[in-house]
Amino acid sequence: MSQDALIAAPEPAAIKLVARVLIDSPVPHLDRPFDYIVPASLHESIGVGMRVKIPFSGRQLDGLVTELIRDMRPEFKLRELGKLVSPTQVLFPEILGCAELIAERYAGTLWDVVRSAIPARAARVEKETREVVQLVLEEPDDNQLSHYAGGERFLEHLGHGERVRAVTSWVPNFAGSWPGFLVDAARPVLRRSHAVLIIVPDAADLVRLSSYLDATIGSAAYARLQAEDGPTPRYRNFLRAISGEVSLVIGTRSAALCHVPDLELIILWQDSDQSHREQRAPYQHSREVALLRSQHSDCSLLIASSSRSVEAQRLVDTGWAEELKLPRDLLRARVARVVATTNDFELERDPMLARARIPSLAWREASKALETGPVLVQVARTGFVPALACQDCRSFARCPDCQGPLQISGTNSSINCKWCGIYYRNHRCANCSSPRLRAVSIGAQRTAEELGQAFTKVPVISSTGAKPVRNIPDKPALVVATPGAEPTAENGYGAVLLLDADKMLAHDSLRNAEQVLTRWFTAAALAQSQGTVVLTGNPSPAGAALVRWDPAGFAERELIERHQIGLPPAVRSAIVSGPGAERFVSALSAPVRVHGPSIAEETHEHRYVLFFSYADGPEVTGALRALRARMSAAKEPLVNLAVDPDEVL
């Protein structure tokens, strides 16, 4: 070998500026930043966190700059960056760090997490002039948290800029006061001109919180983030939040990863609400996002709810968060009297109470309350008669064409299919040929009609998810509402009737009782303190917790049972589904307990449930993430991963 052959190859020339870019791609094996040469024309204008266009596989893709590297000597030839889309920084290092933690926890891709945090661009909004708004808070006569055990200490910690984490079950002192409760918790931070982020489940809660803030501090003093506002208002409020123009930011689940300068406190409302779960991969939950951000960004956290989730109770039991609890004597003075129609005293007076949908006790309480104000009636479902079954063999009535459920949609309507809409005048049971049908459930529309016939002198108002009513005046009225669509009464309801309790609890699900209890507490909290809440149905642990007004006790017992049988949140879980699920699970090397497969009826795809400990969590989710990336690169059938889903059984 000649001496010339031993001479080392020259080092590649240094590139003056290289941009590391996170590209817009959900493909698992592309879940990493890519390097691009920054042209000289952009050296002065490009920055970290800005939107860019980059060439990739013959296409121009969107991307976000995560890092700028000067004088880099790359091992491979790099392509030149396409163009700078906007000089506005929208991705910040704190958010990128949190997003990486979330992607790791949920075994997802980083871009899928980041895209949920940054709204679509509205170019003309970036040109608008923005000014910092000074928030002026009037000192309340009585801070609601000061009455809770540990509340004064919690407020003092926040007032001194110290970090604290707490869980509390809000107890009403007047109807609709939970927005005031959240603002009371935020006051010590806002008075020091530091920032607070409040996350609520859905648009209805955001409207209630916004209405309260508009009346107390003005609409200019805070930024509201939700998709329903439209792309331009949403992006405008996003820029107001990330620029530090306002110190109070409120929003739904996507706001949990909004950059807020000088953030000191995150408040999460109603964490058990399923609306906190992102509907797109990696299906992160606002509660877990808030927990990870609290640790990563070193800020305080308050999880507040009218009820108590089992996950929040676990935080208390492990000591990760302290509990703020209202003393029992104050609780009894603030909440309405809760009566179950199946208690011994009421059953002795009326033996038919357990079977009646609207028992005589409910009629009496409604009649008395309607003399002075409104009455709320919570029902399980919308519609008139939304489900039918054979009177003789009890099998569900199904459409012969599409197998959809049959229903009666109105007073004078014939039987029709809920899915395809076909009407059937001479329906016969497919199982026993009987023409007789019975109502499996009664919907809000039928309930409103029945009550209207019984109480002819008062109006009947129907509020459902499709047609919600936000507020009602302090006048006699019967309000029939489905869970989550209950209007707020000006001075509270004199009586709240919780119907269909047995039907709500009959759903076979691990979390059903917990979710039903949350709906009951949410409705019961709208009653006046001197009012009455009537719970129908057979005795149940959830019903007993409502009568005692003890959501924490119910959550604690549920957590103990989950520990005994090894189910979430005592352990972590993941669902693997899709055409490649069987191969994926067989190739997985991680400390998991595998249940399955079960076969989906519609797609005939395999579905596996994995259980694993919190200690093994990082190893398991890392293995899930890496295996899916390898299978993606090999062009094998993809799988869908849902880590810590709401429902596993």
C-alpha positions in Angstrom: 0.0 0.0 0.0 1.4 3.4 -1.0 2.1 6.1 1.5 -0.5 8.3 -0.3 -3.3 5.8 0.5 -2.6 6.2 4.2 -3.1 10.0 4.1 -6.4 10.7 6.0 -9.3 12.2 4.0 -9.7 16.0 4.5 -12.3 17.1 7.1 -15.5 18.4 5.6 -15.8 22.1 5.4 -17.6 23.8 8.3 -21.1 25.1 7.5 -21.7 28.5 9.0 -25.3 27.9 10.3 -27.3 24.7 10.4 -30.9 24.5 11.6 -32.2 21.4 13.4 -35.8 21.0 12.3 -38.7 19.0 13.7 -40.7 18.0 10.6 -44.5 17.7 10.2 -44.7 13.9 10.0 -46.6 11.4 12.1 -44.4 8.5 10.8 -42.8 6.9 13.8 -39.3 6.2 12.3 -39.1 9.9 11.3 -39.6 11.0 14.9 -36.3 12.9 15.2 -34.9 16.3 14.1 -33.3 16.7 10.7 -30.4 19.1 9.9 -30.6 21.7 7.1 -28.2 24.4 5.9 -29.5 27.9 6.6 -28.9 30.1 3.5 -27.0 33.3 4.1 -30.1 35.4 3.4 -31.8 34.0 6.5 -28.9 34.2 8.9 -30.1 37.4 10.5 -33.8 36.5 10.6 -34.1 32.9 11.5 -34.5 31.8 15.2 -35.3 28.8 17.4 -39.0 28.0 17.5 -39.9 29.6 14.1 -41.9 27.9 11.3 -40.0 26.9 8.2 -40.5 25.0 5.0 -38.0 22.2 4.2 -37.5 19.8 1.3 -38.2 16.2 2.2 -38.6 13.2 -0.1 -39.5 15.4 -3.1 -42.1 17.5 -1.1 -42.1 20.7 0.9 -43.0 20.0 4.5 -43.7 22.3 7.4 -41.3 22.2 10.3 -40.2 24.0 13.4 -36.6 25.0 14.2 -35.6 23.3 17.5 -31.9 24.3 17.5 -29.4 26.5 15.5 -25.8 25.2 15.3 -22.9 27.4 14.1 -19.8 26.2 12.3 -21.0 22.6 12.1 -19.0 19.9 10.2 -21.6 17.3 9.2 -20.8 13.7 8.4 -23.2 13.7 5.5 -24.2 16.1 2.8 -27.0 18.4 4.0 -29.8 20.0 1.9 -30.6 23.7 2.2 -33.6 24.9 4.1 -36.6 25.9 1.9 -37.8 29.2 3.4 -38.7 30.9 6.6 -42.5 30.9 7.0 -42.8 33.3 9.9 -40.3 35.3 12.0 -42.6 34.7 15.1 -41.3 32.3 17.7 -44.1 29.8 18.5 -42.1 26.9 20.0 -40.1 27.5 23.1 -37.5 25.3 24.8 -39.7 24.8 27.9 -42.6 23.5 25.7 -40.3 21.3 23.6 -38.9 19.7 26.8 -42.3 19.1 28.1 -43.5 17.7 24.7 -40.6 15.2 24.7 -41.6 14.0 28.2 -45.2 13.6 27.0 -44.1 11.7 23.9 -42.0 9.4 26.0 -44.8 8.8 28.6 -47.4 8.0 25.9 -45.1 6.2 23.5 -46.0 8.7 20.8 -44.2 10.9 18.3 -42.9 14.3 19.3 -44.6 16.1 16.4 -48.0 14.7 17.4 -47.6 16.3 20.8 -46.3 19.6 19.5 -49.0 20.1 16.9 -51.7 20.1 19.6 -49.9 22.9 21.4 -49.5 25.3 18.5 -52.5 26.6 16.6 -52.6 27.2 12.9 -51.0 30.5 11.7 -53.1 33.6 10.8 -50.5 35.8 9.1 -52.2 39.1 9.5 -52.6 38.7 13.3 -48.8 38.7 13.6 -48.7 42.2 12.3 -51.1 43.5 15.0 -49.7 45.8 17.8 -49.8 44.2 21.2 -49.4 45.8 24.6 -49.0 44.3 28.1 -52.2 44.5 30.1 -51.9 45.1 33.8 -54.2 42.9 35.7 -56.0 44.6 38.7 -57.6 42.2 41.2 -59.8 43.5 43.9 -59.2 41.8 47.2 -62.2 39.5 48.0 -64.0 39.8 51.3 -63.6 36.1 51.8 -61.2 33.8 49.9 -62.9 30.5 49.4 -59.7 28.4 49.9 -59.1 30.0 53.3 -61.9 27.8 54.8 -60.3 24.5 53.6 -57.9 22.6 55.9 -54.5 23.5 54.5 -56.0 26.3 52.3 -54.4 29.1 54.2 -51.0 27.5 54.0 -51.5 26.8 50.3 -52.3 30.5 49.7 -49.3 31.6 51.7 -46.9 29.4 49.7 -48.2 30.8 46.5 -48.0 34.4 47.9 -44.3 33.8 48.6 -43.5 32.3 45.3 -43.0 28.8 46.7 -43.9 25.7 44.8 -46.8 23.6 46.1 -49.1 20.9 44.7 -52.6 20.2 45.9 -55.8 18.3 45.2 -59.2 19.5 46.4 -62.9 18.7 46.0 -64.7 22.0 45.6 -67.8 22.5 47.7 -70.3 25.2 46.5 -71.2 28.1 48.7 -73.6 29.5 46.0 -74.7 28.2 42.6 -72.1 28.4 39.8 -69.2 29.7 42.1 -66.5 27.3 40.9 -65.0 30.0 38.6 -64.6 32.3 41.6 -63.0 29.4 43.5 -60.4 29.0 40.8 -59.7 32.7 40.6 -59.4 32.8 44.4 -56.7 30.1 44.2 -54.9 32.2 41.5 -55.0 35.5 43.4 -51.7 35.2 45.3 -49.8 34.6 42.1 -51.6 37.2 40.0 -51.2 39.9 42.6 -47.4 39.4 42.3 -47.7 39.9 38.5 -46.8 36.3 37.8 -48.7 34.0 35.4 -51.4 31.4 35.9 -52.8 28.9 33.5 -56.3 27.5 34.0 -57.4 24.4 32.1 -61.1 23.3 31.9 -62.7 20.3 30.1 -64.9 21.8 27.4 -66.4 24.8 25.8 -69.4 25.0 28.2 -67.0 25.3 31.2 -64.9 27.8 29.3 -67.9 30.0 28.6 -68.8 30.0 32.3 -65.3 30.8 33.4 -65.0 33.5 30.7 -68.3 35.1 31.8 -67.1 35.3 35.4 -63.8 36.9 34.3 -65.5 39.3 32.0 -67.6 40.6 34.9 -64.7 40.7 37.4 -61.5 41.7 35.6 -62.6 42.4 32.0 -62.1 40.5 28.7 -58.8 42.3 27.9 -57.1 41.0 31.1 -56.8 37.3 30.0 -56.3 35.2 27.0 -58.7 32.4 26.0 -57.6 29.4 24.0 -60.1 27.0 22.3 -60.7 25.7 18.8 -64.3 26.7 18.8 -63.4 30.4 18.7 -62.1 30.0 15.2 -58.5 30.1 13.8 -58.0 33.9 13.8 -59.2 34.7 17.4 -57.4 31.5 18.7 -54.1 32.5 17.1 -54.5 36.1 18.4 -55.0 34.9 21.9 -52.1 32.4 21.5 -49.8 35.3 20.6 -51.1 37.3 23.5 -50.3 34.4 25.8 -46.8 33.5 24.6 -45.8 37.2 24.4 -46.6 37.8 28.1 -49.2 40.4 27.2 -51.5 38.8 29.8 -50.7 37.0 33.1 -53.9 34.8 33.1 -54.5 32.2 30.3 -57.5 29.9 30.3 -58.4 27.2 27.8 -59.3 23.6 27.1 -56.9 20.6 26.8 -54.7 22.1 24.0 -53.9 25.0 26.3 -52.1 22.7 28.7 -48.9 23.1 26.6 -49.2 26.8 25.8 -46.1 28.7 26.6 -46.8 31.4 29.3 -43.8 33.5 30.4 -43.2 33.5 34.1 -45.7 30.7 34.7 -46.0 29.9 38.4 -49.4 28.1 38.8 -51.4 25.6 36.7 -55.0 24.9 37.8 -56.8 21.9 36.3 -60.6 21.8 36.7 -62.7 18.5 36.6 -59.8 16.2 35.7 -62.1 13.2 35.6 -64.0 14.6 32.6 -63.3 12.6 29.5 -63.0 15.8 27.4 -59.5 16.3 28.9 -58.3 13.3 26.8 -56.8 14.3 23.4 -58.7 12.6 20.6 -55.6 12.2 18.4 -52.5 10.2 19.0 -50.8 9.9 21.4 -54.0 10.5 23.3 -52.5 12.5 26.2 -54.6 13.6 29.2 -54.5 17.1 30.5 -53.9 15.9 34.0 -50.7 14.0 33.0 -49.6 17.0 30.9 -50.0 19.3 33.9 -48.2 16.9 36.2 -45.2 16.6 33.8 -45.1 20.3 33.2 -45.3 21.1 36.9 -42.2 19.0 37.4 -40.3 20.0 34.3 -41.1 23.8 34.5 -41.0 23.9 38.4 -44.4 25.5 38.8 -47.3 24.9 41.3 -50.3 22.8 40.5 -53.9 22.6 41.8 -56.2 19.9 40.7 -59.8 20.9 41.6 -63.1 19.2 40.9 -66.6 18.9 42.2 -65.9 15.2 42.7 -62.5 13.3 42.9 -60.9 11.1 40.3 -59.1 7.9 41.4 -55.9 9.3 39.8 -56.1 12.5 41.8 -56.6 10.4 45.0 -53.5 8.4 44.1 -51.5 11.6 44.1 -52.8 12.4 47.6 -52.1 8.8 48.9 -48.6 8.8 47.5 -47.8 12.2 49.1 -47.1 13.8 45.7 -49.8 16.4 46.4 -51.5 17.6 49.6 -55.2 17.5 50.1 -57.3 20.7 50.8 -60.4 19.5 52.5 -63.4 21.5 53.8 -64.3 20.6 57.4 -67.4 18.6 57.8 -69.4 21.2 59.7 -68.8 23.8 57.0 -69.6 21.3 54.3 -73.0 20.4 55.7 -73.9 24.1 56.0 -73.0 24.8 52.3 -74.4 21.8 50.4 -78.0 20.8 49.7 -79.7 17.9 51.5 -79.3 14.7 49.5 -82.0 12.1 49.8 -82.0 8.7 48.2 -85.4 7.4 47.4 -84.4 3.9 48.5 -83.5 4.7 52.1 -85.4 2.8 54.8 -87.5 5.7 55.9 -88.7 6.6 52.4 -89.3 3.0 51.4 -91.5 2.5 54.5 -93.6 5.4 53.4 -93.8 4.3 49.8 -92.8 0.7 49.0 -93.0 1.4 45.2 -90.2 4.1 45.3 -87.5 1.7 44.0 -89.4 0.9 40.9 -90.8 4.3 39.9 -88.7 6.4 37.5 -90.0 9.6 39.1 -91.0 8.5 42.7 -93.5 10.4 44.8 -90.6 11.9 46.9 -89.3 13.5 43.8 -92.7 14.8 42.8 -93.2 16.3 46.3 -89.8 18.0 46.4 -90.2 19.4 42.8 -93.7 20.7 43.6 -92.5 22.5 46.7 -89.4 24.0 45.0 -91.4 25.2 41.9 -93.4 27.6 44.1 -90.3 29.9 44.3 -87.8 28.9 41.6 -86.5 26.4 39.0 -86.0 22.7 39.4 -83.4 20.7 37.6 -84.1 17.1 36.3 -81.0 15.2 35.1 -81.8 12.3 32.7 -79.4 9.7 31.2 -80.1 10.2 27.5 -81.4 12.5 24.8 -84.3 11.7 22.5 -87.8 10.5 23.1 -87.6 6.7 23.5 -84.0 6.2 22.4 -83.9 2.4 22.9 -86.6 -0.4 22.4 -86.7 -4.1 23.3 -89.1 -6.9 22.7 -91.8 -7.1 25.4 -91.8 -10.9 25.4 -88.2 -12.1 25.0 -86.4 -8.8 26.1 -84.0 -8.8 23.1 -83.0 -5.4 21.8 -85.0 -4.1 18.8 -82.7 -3.9 15.8 -83.1 -2.6 12.2 -83.3 -5.6 9.8 -81.2 -3.7 7.2 -78.3 -2.2 9.1 -78.7 -3.7 12.6 -78.9 -0.3 14.1 -81.0 0.4 17.3 -84.7 1.2 16.8 -86.2 4.2 18.5 -89.3 6.4 18.7 -88.2 9.9 18.0 -91.4 11.8 19.0 -95.0 11.7 20.3 -96.6 10.8 17.0 -93.6 9.2 15.4 -93.4 5.6 14.2 -90.6 3.3 15.0 -87.5 4.1 13.1 -83.8 3.2 12.9 -81.4 5.5 14.7 -78.6 4.8 12.1 -80.3 4.6 8.7 -83.6 6.4 9.4 -85.9 3.7 7.9 -89.4 3.6 9.4 -91.1 0.4 10.4 -94.9 0.3 10.9 -95.2 -3.5 11.5 -92.0 -4.4 13.2 -91.7 -7.9 14.6 -89.0 -9.2 16.9 -86.3 -11.1 14.9 -85.9 -13.6 17.8 -89.5 -14.5 18.7 -91.6 -12.6 16.1 -93.6 -10.8 18.8 -95.0 -7.4 17.6 -94.9 -6.0 21.2 -92.2 -3.6 22.2 -91.1 -1.9 25.5 -89.1 1.2 26.2 -85.6 0.3 27.5 -84.9 3.9 28.4 -86.8 7.2 28.4 -85.0 10.2 26.8 -84.9 13.9 27.7 -87.6 14.8 25.2 -90.1 12.2 26.6 -89.3 13.2 30.2 -89.9 16.9 29.4 -93.3 16.0 27.8 -94.4 14.0 30.8 -93.3 16.7 33.3 -95.1 19.3 31.1 -98.3 17.4 31.4 -97.9 17.0 35.2 -96.9 20.7 35.9 -99.0 22.6 33.4 -98.4 26.0 35.1 -94.6 26.2 34.7 -92.5 26.1 31.5 -90.4 23.1 30.7 -86.9 23.8 29.4 -84.8 21.1 27.7 -81.0 21.3 27.6 -78.9 18.6 25.8 -75.4 18.4 24.4 -76.8 19.1 20.9 -78.9 22.1 22.1 -77.5 23.3 25.4 -79.0 26.1 27.5 -76.3 28.0 29.5 -78.3 30.0 32.0 -81.8 30.3 33.2 -83.5 33.1 35.2 -84.7 32.8 38.8 -88.2 31.9 38.0 -90.3 28.7 38.4 -89.4 26.3 35.6 -88.6 22.6 35.1 -85.2 22.1 33.4 -84.7 18.7 31.9 -81.0 18.2 31.1 -78.6 15.4 30.1 -75.3 15.1 32.0 -72.9 18.0 31.2 -75.6 20.2 29.7 -77.1 21.4 33.0 -77.8 25.2 32.9 -76.7 27.5 35.7 -79.6 29.0 37.6 -79.3 32.6 38.7 -79.8 31.8 42.4 -79.5 28.0 42.3 -82.1 25.3 42.0 -84.6 24.6 44.8 -84.5 20.9 43.9 -82.3 18.7 41.8 -83.8 15.3 40.7 -81.3 12.7 39.5 -83.2 10.2 37.5 -82.1 7.0 35.7 -79.4 6.2 38.3 -79.6 2.5 37.7 -79.3 2.9 33.9 -76.3 5.1 34.4 -74.6 2.6 36.7 -75.5 -0.4 34.6 -72.8 0.4 31.9 -70.1 -2.3 32.2 -66.9 -0.3 32.5 -64.1 0.0 35.0 -64.6 3.8 35.4 -68.3 4.0 35.0 -69.2 4.5 38.7 -66.5 7.2 39.1 -67.8 9.0 36.0 -71.4 8.8 37.0 -70.7 10.1 40.5 -68.9 13.1 38.9 -72.0 13.9 36.9 -74.2 13.6 40.0 -71.9 15.9 42.0 -71.8 18.4 39.2 -75.6 18.6 39.1 -76.0 18.6 42.8 -73.6 21.5 43.2 -76.1 23.6 41.3 -78.7 23.3 44.1 -79.2 26.0 46.7 -77.7 25.2 50.1 -81.2 25.0 51.6 -82.5 22.9 48.6 -82.9 19.2 48.1 -81.2 16.7 45.8 -83.2 13.5 45.2 -81.4 10.4 43.9 -83.5 7.6 42.4 -82.5 4.0 41.8 -81.3 1.1 43.9 -78.6 1.5 46.7 -75.0 1.7 45.4 -71.6 2.8 46.7 -71.7 5.8 44.4 -75.1 6.8 45.7 -74.0 6.5 49.3 -71.0 8.7 48.6 -73.3 11.4 47.1 -75.6 11.2 50.2 -72.6 11.7 52.5 -71.1 14.2 50.0 -67.8 12.3 50.2 -66.2 12.0 46.8 -62.7 11.6 48.3 -63.9 8.6 50.3 -65.4 6.9 47.3 -62.2 7.5 45.2 -60.0 6.1 48.1 -62.1 2.9 48.3 -62.0 2.5 44.5 -58.2 2.9 44.6 -57.9 0.3 47.3 -59.9 -2.2 45.1 -57.8 -1.4 42.0 -54.6 -2.2 44.0 -56.1 -5.5 45.1 -56.9 -6.6 41.6 -54.0 -4.9 39.8 -56.0 -2.5 37.6 -55.3 1.2 36.7 -54.5 3.6 38.2 -52.8 1.2 40.7 -50.8 0.1 37.6 -50.2 1.6 34.2 -51.7 0.2 31.0 -51.5 0.3 27.3 -53.8 -0.9 24.4 -52.2 -2.3 21.3 -54.5 -2.7 18.3 -54.5 -2.8 14.5 -53.5 -5.3 11.8 -49.9 -5.7 13.1 -50.9 -6.0 16.8 -50.2 -9.8 17.1 -46.7 -9.5 15.6 -46.0 -6.4 17.6 -46.8 -7.9 21.0 -44.9 -11.1 20.2 -41.8 -9.0 19.3 -42.1 -6.8 22.4 -39.4 -7.3 25.0 -40.6 -5.5 28.1 -41.8 -6.3 31.7 -45.6 -6.3 30.9 -48.6 -8.5 31.8 -50.4 -9.3 28.5 -54.2 -9.8 28.3 -55.7 -10.8 24.9 -56.1 -10.9 22.2 -59.7 -9.8 21.8 -61.1 -9.5 18.3 -62.9 -6.3 17.2 -66.3 -7.1 15.7 -66.2 -4.4 13.1 -62.6 -4.7 11.8 -61.7 -8.3 13.1 -58.4 -6.8 14.3 -56.5 -8.0 17.3 -56.5 -6.0 20.5 -54.2 -6.5 23.4 -54.1 -4.9 26.8 -50.8 -4.5 28.6 -50.3 -3.9 32.3 -47.1 -2.7 33.9 -45.9 -1.0 37.0 -45.1 2.7 37.4 -41.4 1.8 38.1 -41.2 0.0 34.8 -43.1 2.7 33.0 -40.2 4.5 31.3 -38.7 1.1 30.1 -42.0 -0.1 28.8 -43.0 3.0 26.9 -39.5 3.3 25.5 -39.7 -0.2 24.2 -43.2 0.4 22.7 -41.9 3.5 21.0 -38.8 2.0 19.6 -40.5 -1.2 18.4 -43.1 0.8 16.5 -40.4 2.9 14.9 -38.6 -0.2 13.7 -41.7 -1.8 12.3 -42.5 1.5 10.6 -39.1 1.7 9.0 -39.5 -2.0 7.8 -42.8 -1.1 6.3 -44.6 -3.7 8.4 -48.3 -3.2 9.4 -48.7 -0.3 11.8 -50.3 -0.6 15.2 -52.2 1.9 17.2 -50.9 2.6 20.7 -53.0 4.1 23.5 -51.0 4.4 26.8 -53.0 4.9 30.0 -56.4 5.1 28.2 -59.6 6.0 30.0 -61.1 2.5 29.3 -59.1 -0.7 29.3 -61.9 -3.1 30.2 
